[in-house]
Amino acid sequence: MEDRGYADAYWASIDDPRAFWRRAAEQIDWFEFPTSILDTDDNGTPRWFRGGKLNTAWLALDRHVAAGRGDDVALIYDSPVTGHIDRYTFAELTQRVARVAGGLADLGVGKGDRVVVYMPMIPEAVIAMLACARLGAVHSVVFGGFAAPELAARIDDAKPKVVLSASCGIEFQTVIPYKPLLDEAIELAESKPTRTVIVQRPQCSAALIEARDLDWASWEAESEPVGWVEVDAWDPLYILYTSGTTGQPKGVVRDNGGHAVALNYSMGAIYGCDAGDVYWAASDVGWVVGHSYIVYAPLIKGCATVLYEGKPVRTPDAGAIWRVIAEHGVKTFFVAPTAFRAVKKEDPDAELKARYDISCLDYLFVAGERLDPPTYEWLKSVVHTPVIDHWWQTETGWSICANMMGVADAPCAPTRPGSPSFPVPGYDLRVFDDDGNELGPDQEGNVVIKAPLPPGTLPTIWGDHSRFEDAYWSRYPGFYLTGDGGYRDADGYVYIMGRVDDVMNVAGHRLSTGELEEVVAAHPAVAECAVVGIADEDKGQVPLGLVLLKDGVNAELAALEAELVQMVRRRVGAFANFKQALVVPRLPKTRSGKILRQVIRKIADGDPYEAPSTIDDPAILEEIETAFGERGVGRAG
């Protein structure tokens, strides 16, 4: 918990960041305390806690056992799709992690080596991550919904020695084989892992390839436990790939020291949690929320964390969220607005909630996409506990803005619909116009953060520091470009209005328009295309494809659309929700040839727009409006 009020804590972090983060660093156990709190590396990037020695897995597990909490519950695995609920104590989880780390060491994995984890939401996924951290190896978790080419791209970038996977995942009651996707990805990848280890699930047994694949159960059972490896605060803990505007994934790097300090701080100061509390982040370990708030932050803080293998609806019904909260005594719940939009759609009056006693719930946090005011108001009427919108990114690893529940004056101010409230300590947030001038209240512009970013944020892009500089720091030197547009009102509340680049947010998942356009453009009938994210009541945004056909091609439109949908499913994954493609005679562009995606999006969403002065032919916008209306696309239809 933060014993100061919000304003005191925030300005202390801005006025004297070294003193502020020294105090936070003293709240975790180091093998050697840092020699310098804030420094710069060889690239000139600000870095935190030079010289500090620690081990993140030891912080999350062993130290709690040593403190006498070995019998306390650390991990609650709740899987309505399989009917299993299992609980693991800190002692039990430590033993399994030590044994799996030993198995990885036997396969030649050591400090600095990479391991790709491609798994569903099962305990072995958490164990795999922590086992890598125990060895000082660098894990890269790939969301199980990604198709083989996307997995192959990440394998080629991370170059892992070993891949840890499972025979299948389960979506609702559908079994999704993972092993064929993994085999295809390895075939496609130029960088081949030496071994893969497969968790054989009862719902789907996978054929193992001799000399490469190992069965997880026997491999773990035959392995000898190993101790933890001391790492430096600046050593990488993991790589997590996020969509870039080029379509080429960016490997966000997280270091060990800043990550541990920031997440430990956030659990108390933001989420109001302490050792022994039950925390549930309803996400996936393939996304940043799963890394930060299913695995590392709760365990470092000494909380019990919920690992949920299911959906908010149809597993078995729209009361699933309330059941998990009540059954496990969840104090703080963190979820994307998409989940509650699905619940609201199937149970608009929250009648299923009446079956469960959720009086244990103190705080409900939402993030991952914008919390629209109707969903916010519905939640406020349903849960009768604080509903806290907060905003952060894969790159930052924890909140940029939040109404903090663990400060002395919590909540620091009343929440407002559509706003994640105020910047969190450490984030010097500004709003700039395109020329770098700071804007005043209620003026929308580019949201930026003044250097240095606080601990826990990305120090580089894996293997490509120039991309880190170009993507985040080149436009406004000395300021991190978030890529989001927004404004602050006269009272200082922050409002995030959405991406200003070509990245869309589909049910909390960031997707690059370039990535989808590459797939659509590969169809032999397509001469040119554009993909934009348009508003969707359930998922926040969904992709819409606009395609120009090659001369002389007379494609049947329904069949073409179906083929494009299947291509995106195979190349990217079903979670992309690509379901609409519209044939148009031409695309709106500037005279220099840039496609006006933001204008297309505004037309589809029924929002006001202005034709830029650089547009090649303003008449095309009327054609697009007419086409959208005839097809019933978005709000324009």
N, C-alpha and C positions, 0 to 999 in steps of 0.2 A: 504494500500500500504506500501511497505518497502522502507524507504527513503535512505537506503544504497544500494550500489552495491552488486551484488551476492557474490563476494569473501569476502567482509567485513562482510556481514551478516552471511555467512556460518562459517567463522572462529571465529566470535564472539560467535556463538552458541556452537562451540566445545570447545573453550578456557575458556569461562565463561558461562556455560549453565544457571546458576541461574539468572544472570543479563539479559541474552537474553530473557528468558521466563518470568521474572518479567515484563519486558517492554511489552511483548505480553499480559500478564495477565491484565495489566492496560488498555488495549483496550476494555475490556468487563465490564459490570456492575455487581458487586458483591453485595450481601446483607452485607457480611463481607469479606474483603480482606483476602487472606491466611496469616496465621501466619508463614508459612515456604514454600519456593518455591520448594525445592527438599529435600525429606526425604526418609525414608524406612519404610515399614509396618512390621507387626509382622512376615511375611514370609521372610523378608530381601529383598523384591522387591523394587526397586526405585519407588517412587510415587511423583506426582506433586501436589502442592498447598494444603498441609495439613491445615486444619482449615478453608478453604474457604467455604462460604455459598452462595448458588445461587439456581435458578430453571431454567432449560433449556427451558421449554416451555415459561416461562415469558420472557427470553432473546429473544426467537424467535418471540413472539407475543405482549404480554402486554406492554412491554417497548416501542415498536414502536408506539403503540396507545397513550401511555402517552406522547410521544415526539411530538404528533400532526400529525402522519402519518397514522392515522386510516383509512383514505379514500384511501390510496395508495394500489395498487394491490399487494397481497402477493402470491396468488396461481392461476395459469392458468391451468384449466383442459381441455385438448384437446383430444377428443375421436373420431377419425374417424370411429371406429367400431360401434359406436352408433349414430354418427352425432351430438354430443354435444360439445360445447365449453362454459365453464362457468368460470367466474372470481370471486375470493373471495378477498375482501379487508382484511387488517390486523384486522380491527374491526370485520368484519363478521366471520373471521376464529377464532378469539379469543372467540367470543360468542359461536360458535358451540363447540369448544374445551372445554370451561368451562362447557357447558351443558352435554356433553358426560362424562367428568370427574365426574360430579355429578351423572350421571347414574351408572358409575362404582363404585363410593363410596357407592351408595345405594345397590349394589350387594356385598358389603363387601370388596372391593379392597382398600387397603391403602398402605402407604409407605413400600416399600420392597416386596410387593406381586407381583407375576408374572401374566402377561396377554399375551396369544398367539394371534397373529394377522395373519389370513390366508385369504388374500383378493387379489382381482385383483387390477389393477391400477385405483382406483376410489378415490374421495376426502375423503371418509370415512376412507380409509387406513391411510392417512396422519393425519386426525383428531384423529384416534385411538391412533397413536403413541404419538402425542402431549398431548392427554388427560392423558395417562399413565405418561408421564413426568411431567405433572402439579401436579399429585397426589404423585409423588415420587415413583410410582410403576415401575416395571421393565418389559418392553415389549420384546417379542421375536417374530419377524416377520418371518413367514415361507413362502417361495416362493410358489405362487399358483399352480405352475406346479408340485409340489411334490405329489407323490401318498400317499395313506393312511398309509402304514407302515412307511414311512419316517416321516410323520406328527406325527404318534403315538410315534415314538422314541423321537421326540423333546418335545412332551407333557410329556412323562415320565421323561425326564431329567429336564425340567423347572418347572414342577408341577404347572401349572397355576390355579388360582381360576376361571378365566373366559377365554373363547375363543371368539374373535370377528371375524366374517366371513361374507360371502356373498352367495347368492343363486347360483351364477355362475360367470365365467370369459368368455371372448370372445377372441378367437384367429382367426385373419382374420375375416371370417364370421361364424365361428363355435362356438356354445355355449357349454361351458364346465361346467357341473354342479359341483359345489363345495360341496354342502351340503351332497350328498351321500358319498363323500370322507371323509368329516369331521365326519359324523356319524360312518363310518367304523373305522376311526382312534381312536375315543373315545371308540369304542367297543374293539379295540385291546389294547389300553393303560391301564396300571395298575392304573395310576394316573388319576382320573376322574375330570374334571372341574365341578364346581357346576352349572354354567350357561353358555349358549352360546347366543350370540346376532347376528342376521342374517340380513344383508342388502338384502331386496327383490328387485331384479332387474327386469325390465319389460320383459327382454328376457327369463327369467326362474324363475318361482315362486317355492319356496321350501316348502314342508310340514314341519311344526314345531312340535317338540315333546313337549307335554304338561309337565309342571313342570321343563323343562330344557331350552328350546329355547324361545327367545324373538324376536319380530319383531323390528328391529332397529328404524324405523321411529317413531313408537308410543313410544318406550322406550326413545328415545332422546327427543321427544316433551314433554313427561311427567316429564322429569328430571329437577331438579333445578340446575342452575349454581353454581359452587363452585370456591373458590379462589385457588391460587397456594400454594404448600407446600414447605417450605424451606428444602433443602437437603445439605448434605456435599459434598465437591468436590470429595471425595473418594467413595461416594455412587454410586452403579451401575445405569446406565441409561437404558441399554438394554443388551440382550444376543443375539448373532447372530451365528448360527451354520454354521460351515465350514467343508468341507470334511477332514477327517484324513486318514492316510495310513492304519489304521486298519479297516476302514469302519464304525466305531462308530463316529458319528458327535462330533466335539469339539465346546463347547459353549463359543465363544469369548465374554469376558465381556468388556464393555466400561463404564468408569466412567463419571460423570457429569462435573467435573471441567476441567480436561485436555482436554477432548473432545471439550468443548465449546471454550477454548482458541486456540487450534490447528486449529479447523475448521474456526474460525473467522480470524485467521492469514492467513490461506491458501487461503481464498476467495480473499483477496487483493494481497498478495505477489505472489501467484502462478497463479491464474486465472484472475487477473487484474480487479476485480469487486468491486463495491462499492454500497452503498444504492441507490435504485432506478433503478439499472441495471436489465436486464432480463437475467436469467441464465437457461440453459436447460441441464440436464443430462438425456440422453436417456437410462435409465436402468429400473429397477424394484425395488420397495420398499423391496422385499424379499432378495436383495443382498446388499452388503456393499455400493456400489455406491449410491443406492437409499436412504439408511440411511443418509450417509454423505452429498450427493450433490443433492438429490431431496428435502429432508426434512430439515435437521438441518442447514447445513452451509449457504445456501442462505438466509434462514429466520433469522438466527442470525445476518447476515450481513445487513439485511434489503432489500435484493433483492426480485424481483418477481421470483418465480420458476415455471417451466413448468412441469406438470404431464401429460404424454402422454400415452394414452391407444391405442396403435397401433403398427405397424411394419414399418420398413424402406421401404418395398415394399408391393404391393398388398393391401394397405389401403389408397388410392385405387391403387397407382402406385409407381414407383421408384422416384417420385418427392416429396414424403411425407415430407422428411427431409427439403427440401428447402422451402416448403410451410409453415411449422411450424416456421422456422427461420424468414421468411419474415413477416408472419402474426402477430407474437408476438414481433417482434423487438429484437430477441435474440442477445445479445452481445457476450456471451461465450457459446460454445456448447461442450459437453463432451459425447463421444460415444465409443463403442467398435469397433475395426476394422472390425469385422464380419458384422456389419450393412452396412458399405461402400463396402465390398466385394459383398454383396447382391445387392446393388444399381448398382455397376459397372457391374455386370453380366447381369442385366436387361436393363441398360441404359449406355452402355460403353462409349459413347461420352458425357454423361451428358446433353443430349438435353433437358430434362425436367427442368433442372435448369434455362434455359432461360426464363421460364414463371414467374420467381420470382426475386424480387429485394432483394438480401441478403447483401446489402452494410452495414447493421447494424452489421454484424458479424465481430468482431475483432479477435477472437481467436477460433481455433478448436483444442480441446484436445482429444486424444485417449488413452485408457487404457483398462485393463481387460484381455488382451492377447498381445502377441508380435505383434507390427506393422510391418508387412513384407514390405521390401523395394518396391515391385511393387505397393502395395496399397498406401504407402506413396507418391511415385512419381505421381500416378494417382491423389491423393488428391491435391498435390501441383499444378498440372496443372489445376485443376478444381476450387478451391476456391479462390486462389490468396490472402489468408490471412495466417498467421503463422499456420502451422500444428505441434502440439506439442505432441510428444509421451511422456507419463509419466508412471511410474511403482509404484504400491503399492499393498497392500494385505488386505484381510479381517482383518487380525490381526493388521495391523497398522492403518487402518481407514482413512488414507490420504497419500499423496505422499511420497515415499522414494526418488525417483529421478524425476526431471522435469526441463525443461528450463523455468525459472520463468518469467512470464509476468508482474509482479507487483513490480519488483525491479528497482532501479534507472537506471541500465544499461541494462534494458530488450530489447531484449532477451540477456541473459548474454553471449551467443556465438551462432554462426550459428548451426542450427540443422543438425544432420547427420542421414541418413537412417539407421534404425535398432538400434538406440540408444535413450534412454530416457534422454540423456544429463548427468546432474550432480546430486549428492546427494543434497537434500533439507536441509536447515539449521535444525540442530538437529540430523541428521543421520550421524554418523561416520562410513562410509561404508568401508569395507575391502574385499579382496578376498583371501581365504585360500586354501591350498591343504588339502588332507585328513588327514595329520598329524598335521594340525594347523599352518603351516608355511605360512607367508604372501607372496603372489605371486606378481611378477612385471608386467609391462605393457604387454598386449597381451597374458597373460598366464591365461587360463581358469581354474576356480576352483569353490569353494563354496562361495557364496555371504553371508557375515555376517555383523552385525552391532554391534559396541561396546556399552556396557551399559554406561550410562542409555539411554534407548529409549526415544524419546521426548514425550511430552504430547500428549494425544489422542490415544496412542497405548495400546494394551491389558495389564492389570496388572495380569491377571490370566485366567484360564479356569473355567467355572461355575461348582462348586461342586467338582473340582478335581485339586487342585493346583499342585500335584505331576506330573500330566500329562503336565501341563504348563512347569514345570522345565525339564521334560524328553524330551518333543517334541522340545523345543526351546533353552534350555540353557545347556544341559548336554554334548553335543558333544564338544563344545568349551567354557569352563567356562569363563564367563564375556562377551560373544558375543552371540547375537541373531542369530540363524540359520534360514535364510529365506526359505531354501528348494529350492532355485533357484540357478542355475549355471550361471556363466558369467565371464566377465573380464573387465578391464579398459584399454583403449589404451594409447599411450604415451602422449596424451593431456588431459587425465583424464576423457574422455567420458566413460560412463558405458554402457555395452552391456549385456542384460539378455537373455540367450539362452534357458531357459526352466527349468522345474522342474527336480530336481535330485532324488526326492522320487517317490513314486508310486501314484502320483496325476496327472490327465490329465486336460487339459483346453479345454472344448468344447463350442465354441461360447461364451467365457468369463465366463463360469460356471465351477467351480472346481468340479471334480468328482473323487472319490477314486476308484482305481482299485480294492481294496479289497471289496468295497461295491458292485460293479458289479459282481465280481467273486463269491461272496456269493450267488447271485441270480442264476447265470449260473450253479453253482455247485449243486444247488437244483434240477435240472432236473434229473429224474430217470435214463436217459440213460448216464449221464455224470459221469465219474470216477474222472477226474481232469481237471482243466482249468486254463487259464491265460488270463487276459484282459490287453491290452496296448492301449495307445492313439497314433494314427498314424496321420501323416500330412493330412490335408484336405484343399483344396483351398478356400472353402467357410467358414468353421467353425473353421479353425485353427487346431483343432484336432478332431477326432472322435474315438470312441472305437472299437477295433477289438477283438473278442473272439477266442481263440485257445482252442479246447476241445479234450480230450481223452475219447473215449467211453468205457463203462464197457465191460468186456469180454463177448462174446456171444451176444452182442447187435448188431443188424443189422438195424440201423435207416435209414430212407430215409432222405438224407442230407438236401434237400430243406425244408422238413416238420420240421425237427429238428431246423433248423435255424429260421424258422417262429415262432416256439414255444418259442425259447429262446428270440427272439425279443419281443414277447408279454409278457413274464414273466418280462423282464426288464421294459417295459412300465408300467405294473401294480405295480411293486414293487418300482421302482424309479421314473419314469415319462418319458413322451415322449421326453422331452428336452434333455435326455441323448444321443439321436441319436445313439442308439445301433442298427445296421442294418446288421452287418456281423459277422458270426461265421464260423470258419474253423476247420474241423476235421483233427487232426494230429496224427501220430503214437506215438509221445512222445514229451515232452517239453524240451528245453535246460535248463540245471541246472548246478549249481556248485556241487562239490562232497559232499558238506554239505547239498545239497537239495534246495538251493535258486534258484528260477526261474530267468533267465537272461532277465528281461523285457526290460531293456535299449537296449540290443543287438537285441531283437526281434523288437523293435521300429525302430532301425537304419536300420535293414534289410528291413522292410516294407517301410521306407522313402527313401530307396536307398542311404543312407549315408554310408561313410566308417566306418568300425568297426574292432575291434580286438577281437579275442576269448580270454577271460581271462584264465590265467594259471590254474585257479581252475576249469575249465569246466570239467564236467564228461565225455563227449564224443564230441569232436569237429565236428564229422561227422553230428551231428544233425543239425548244422547250414546250411549245404548244403541242407539238406532235407527241412528245413524251406524255404530257398530261392526258391527251386524248387516248393514247394507248393504254395508260394505266386505268383510266376510267372504264374503257371497254372491257378490259380483262378483270376488273375488280381488284386491282393491286393496291394494297395498303389502305390508308385512310382516304387516299385520293380516289379510290374506287368505291 
